Amino acid sequence: MNQASPVIPIAVAPVAAPQWDHLVRPEHVHGSVYTDPAIFQEELSKIWFRTWVYVGHESEVPEPNDYVMKSIGPEPILMTRDRQGAIHLLHNRCPHRGNRVCMTDKGSARSFTCPYHGWTFTNDGALRGYPFPSGYEGADRSKLGLGKVARVASYKGFVFGSMAEEGPSLDDHLGAAKGALDALCLTSPEGEVEITAGFLKHKVKSNWKFLVENETDGYHPSFVHASIFEVAQSGIGSLYSSDSTAVSRYFGKGHSENDLRPEFRKRDVPMSWFNTTAERLPDYTQRMQAAYGEKTARKIMIDGTPHIMIYPNLFIAEIQIFVIQPLSVNETVQHVTALQFKGAPDLNRRLRQQTMGSVGPAGFLLADDAEMYERTQLGVQSRNPEWLYLGRGRHREREDEHGYLIGDATDETPTRGIWRHYRSLMEAA
């Protein structure tokens, strides 16, 4: 009779932590940070599951018992409003055998029932009951509810979640980006944004960081989007030219923007940011003047809405918002919807139409960007050159009147700032 061979333990050398100063430098980023699966897993731990991440908007669950499917990184999350009106962020994972308790994108429900063994949970996450309860004598039901995102907070209706029990407050995290959300809400005569137009989902074979960098990169639009700029005859191309008076800005904490207001103020025409005129939106114009007074309303309608990337996943692009969701090291989903402003029906109609034209199934804008994302993801897999150069405009960076770092419209000031913040998060204990 043969004896079993002895089990010989295999010594596994510990995996050395990445040396971030060897991967992220002031003007260079190593290609492996976009392609290494181990780095992606560390990003989930140190960024997506530790910092504040945008999840959804309060207007998506307007009534008690409403819910909507969301995410934090690749993790599925249920955003619910309970019968008292409080908002909860719940992990869509049954604590019994791990099954998803909800497979519907949105709806209204007082409770969720796991389809595997029938465990039922209230919409605030508490365990309501399970079949054949005699088998669970002595079990502590209070510890068997749905997992909850550790911290939930909102600003101007924008709901953020953090899986870390402790850390900076949402106010600290947003910092100067709160000013952009304030300005966005002022575009409504009632001071509120609504996210009610429904989302389009675009999946790209690219690392999520390429998307974050691109959102406030003012260097690419004149080339990548040249065709749509010509067709639309919108004058957008001039906003990102070498002669533009617009600026790129880094707010700190990963947040960045393309500030196009200097160009709009130079035009001095209300609604030019939306390629229209106040006369074509008479109802909106009258409501804005009634809400803010003629002088202030005119200023708001000249300045337009912000073009800002709130790290790590919320991009506000004048007429739309994009929510970035990483799935793997080389796969990312963008969720995009038209912004809607409370009390502005004629403006909202045009916002929906223009969103479908630019980022819908037949739109050019997002398709152009998606092509670039996937090409760059393929490119960084080549070994030579190993480094990406991010030095454009560094010699002319300066501080604005508030102490934030700015560059010209086409400079890579935002990208360098994003990478400094990234490195600080990845180096944190």
N, C-alpha and C positions, 0 to 999 in steps of 0.2 A: 504494500500500500504506500503510495507516494505521500510524502509529507509536504505540507504547504511550505512554500518558500518563505523565509523570514522577511518581514517588512522592514526595509531599510529606509530610515528617515532621510529626506532630501533637504539639505540646507538651502534655504532661500535667502539670498542677500537682500537686505532692505532696500527699497526703491528710494534713491536720493531725491529730496525735494528739488524742484527746479530752481536754478539760480536766476532770479528774475532780472538781475542787472546784466546777465548774459543774453537775455531774450528781448527785453524792452529797454531801449536806450533813448536819449533825448530826441534824436532825429531818425531812428531806425527801429524796426520791429522785425524779429526773426520769423520766417515763414512757418515754422513749426507751431506757433501759437494758434494758427488757424486749422491745423491738420492733426495734431496729436490728441488721440482719444483720452489719454490720461490727464492732459491739461483741461480738456472739456469737463471731465468729472470733477476736477478741483474747482473749476469755475462754478459749477452747480453748488458746491459746498460753500464757497467763500463769497459768491456774489448772489446767485439766484435764491439760495436758501438761507441767506444771512441778512442781506440788505432789504430795503423797502422796494417792492416791485408793484407796478401798476397792475390792477386786476380788472376793474370795470367801473362803470359809472352808475350812480344811484338811480338815474332815470331808466336804467335797464330793468330795474325791479321796482316799478312805481307803486304797486299795491301790496298790502299785507299778503303773505304766502306766495309771492312771486319768487321765481328763481331763474338763474341763467348759468349755463356751463362756461367756466373760465379756466385759467391755468396760471401757474407760477412755474416758469420754465417748462419742462415736459410734464410736470405734475398736474393732473386734472383737479380742478377746484370747483365747488358749487358756491356761487354767491346767492344767498337767500335773504329775504326780508321776512321776519317772523310776524306773528299776528299783532305784536305790540309795535311793529314798525322798525325794530332794530335790524341792522345788516350783519350777516355772519359769513365767514369764509370757511368752508368745510372741505376736508379731503374726501374725494369721491371714492372711498374705499371702505368696504365693510370690515369691521374689526374681527369678525369671525373667521372667514376664509379668504379675505382680500378681494372679493368680487366688487365690481362697481355697482353702486346702488341706484345710479341714475344714468340713463343712456339718451335722454332727450335734451336737446340744446337749450330749451327754455320752456317755461310754463308756470302753472300755479299749483301748489301742493302743500297741504298741511304736514305731510309726512312722506318719507321715502322707504320703500320696501325692497330689500335685497332679493333678487330673483332666485338666488341659489338655495337658501334655507329659510327665507321668509322673515328674517329679522327686520324690524320696522323702527325707524328713527324719526323724531320730530324735525321740523325744518330749522331748529337751532342746534341740531346735532345729537340731542339726548336719545338714549335708547328707550323706545316706547314699549317694546315687547318682543318676544320670540315664541315660535310654536313649541308646544310640548314643554312647558316651563318646568315640569317636575325634574327634568334632566339637568337643570341648572341650580339646584338647591345650594344655597350658600354663596353663589356668585355675586359679586359686587356690581350691580347694574350701572352704578354711577361711573364706573371705569370702562364701560363697554360701549360708549357712544362713538359717533363719528369723530375722527381727528379734527381739531380746529387749528387754523392758522394762528400762531401765537399772538400776533398783534395786528389789529385792524384799525385803520384811521382813514379819514377822507379830508380833502381840501377842495372847496368849490364843487362838490359833488363827485370828484374823482377819487375812487376808492383804491387804497394801497394796502398791501399785506406784507408782513415780515414773519418768516418762520422762526426767527430768533427771539427768545424770551426777553432778552435785554439788548440795548443798543440805542443809537441816537433816535430822537423823536422824528416823526414825519416832517415837522416844521424844520428841524435841523437838516434833514436829508434834502428837502426841496430847496432850502435857501433862497437864492435869488430867482429860481425858477417859479416861485409863487407869483412874482410880478407878471410873468407871461400868462399864467392862468387867470390872473385878475383881468389883464387886458383882453383875453379871449372872451371872458364873460361879459365885458362891457360892450361887446359887439351885439349883444342881445338887448332889446329895449326893456326887457324884464330882468336882465342881469344873470341869466342862467343859460347854460349849455344843456342840450338834450342829445343823448345818443340813442336814437330811435329808428334809424333808417335801415338797420340790418347790416351784417358784416359780409364782405367778400373775403375768401381765404386764398392766399397765394403761397404755394410751397416752392422753395428753391433749394437746389443742391449746393448749399453754401453755408459757411460758418456764420453764426449770428453777428460776429463782430464786424464783418464786412458791411452788414446792413447798418449797424449803429454808426460806423464811420461815415457812410455815404449820406446819411440823412442831413448832415450840416456841412457837406463838402460842396463849396460853391465853385469848385474848379471844373467839375464834370458836366454841368447842365448844358453849356454851350456846344458840347460835342455829342454827348449821349442823347440829348433831347432836341437836337437841332431840327429834326423833321417835324415834330409836333409843334415846336415854336413857330415854324414857318407856316404850317397849316392854320394854326390858331390865330396868327397875327396879333398876338397878345402883348408884344413888347417885353415878355419875360426875359428873353435872351439878354437884353441890355442890363438887367439887374445883376447878372453874373459875368459881366465883361471886365476887362482890365481897367476900363474907365469908370466903372460903377462907384458911386459914393456909398453904397451899402457896405456893411462891415461884418466880418465873422467875429464871434465873441465866445469866450470860454468863461462860464460862471463859477467854475469850481464844482467839486463833488460829482464830476462826470457829465454835468449838464452843459449844453452848448447851443448856439443859435446862429442863424443867418439873419441879421437885422437889416431888413429891406426898407425900413421907414425913411432913411435919408433920401432914397430915390422917390418914394411916394410923396414925401413932403416937397420935393423939388417939382414934381408934377403939379401939386396943389389942386388935385381934382378928387372929390369924394368918390369912393368905390373903384378907383383905378386899380387897386390891388386885386380886384375881382374881374378886371377887364370889362367893366360896365360903367354906367353913370347913375347918379341919384335919380335922374328923371325916369329911368327905366324901372326903378323900384320905388314908386311913389308911396305906397303903403308903408314900406319899411322906413323910408326917410321920414315920413310924418311921425311914425311911432318913436323913432330915435329922437327927433326934435322935442316931442312931448315929454320924453323920459329924461333927457339930459340938458335940454335947452339947445338952441340953434348953434351956438358957438362950440360947445363941447361936443355935440353930436357930429358936427362937421369935422372936428379934429379926429374923433374916433373913426369916422368913415374914410378919412384920408390915410390914417396909419394902418388900418387893416388888422388882420389877425397874425399871430406870431408864427415863426418857422423855427421850432425849438425841439431838441432831442433831450427828453428827461430820462436820465440814465436809470436802469439799463434798457427799458423797453417801450417807452411811450414817446411817439413822434407826432407832433402837431404840425401839419403842413398846410397852413392857411385855411383850406376848405375841407380837410380830412384829418382823421387821426389814424395812425398805424400803430398796432400793438405787435411787438416782436416776440415770437415764441421759439426758443431753440429746442429742437428735438434730438439732435445728435451733433457730433463734431462737424458734420458736413450736410446738415439738413435743418432748415429753418422755415417757419410759417409766418407770414405777415397777415394779420387780421386788419382789414381796412374798412372804414365807414365814413360817410359824409357827416360833417358837423351839422348840427341843427340848433338854431337859436330860438329860445322861447319867445313867443310873441312876434315872430318874423316869418309868416307863411310864404310870402312871395320870394324872399331871399332863400328860404329853405328849399323851395321847389327847384330853384336854379342850382343850388348847392348839390342836390341829389343828381340832377341831370349832368352837371359837369363832372361829378365824381364818377359816374358810370362811363362818361366819355373818356376820362383820363386813365382810370385804373380798373375799369370793368373788363369783362371778357374780350371785348374788341378794342380796348384802349391801348394806347402806345406807351404812356408814361411809365407805368410799372413794368411793362414788358421790356422796355429799354433797360431799366435798372436790373431786372432779373437776369437778363443776358450778361450784364457786366458782373454781377455777383457770381454766376456760375463759371464764367471765364476766369475770374481771379482765383476762385477756389481750385480750378484745374491748374492755374499757373503756379500757385505757391507750392504745389506738390513737386515741382522741378527743383533741383538742388542748387542751381546756379543761375542768378545770384541768390544767396541765402537770405538776404536782407531786403526789406522794403524801405524805401527812402521817404521820409515824411517832413522834409525840411523846407518846403515852400513857404516863403514869407517870414521865416524866423528872424531875419535881420531887421524887419520893420514892425515887429510886434511892439505894442505899446499899451499903456493902461488908459481906460476911459475915465470919465469924471467920477465914477463910482469905484474905481480900483480894479475893474475886471479887465482881463487881458483881451485885446482885440487885434485883428489883422485886417487886411484888405478883403474884399468880397471873395476872392479866389484863393486866399491863403489857407494853410493847413493848421491854423491856430486851434480850432476846435478838436481836430484829430489828435494833436500832440497832448492837449489837455486830457482828453478821454483816456489816452494810454498812460499818462501819469497817474490818474485816478485808478485805473485798472491795476497797475503795478502795486499801488498802496494797498488795495484790497487783497491782492494775492499774496503779498508779503506779510499781511497781518497774522498774528498768532491765532 
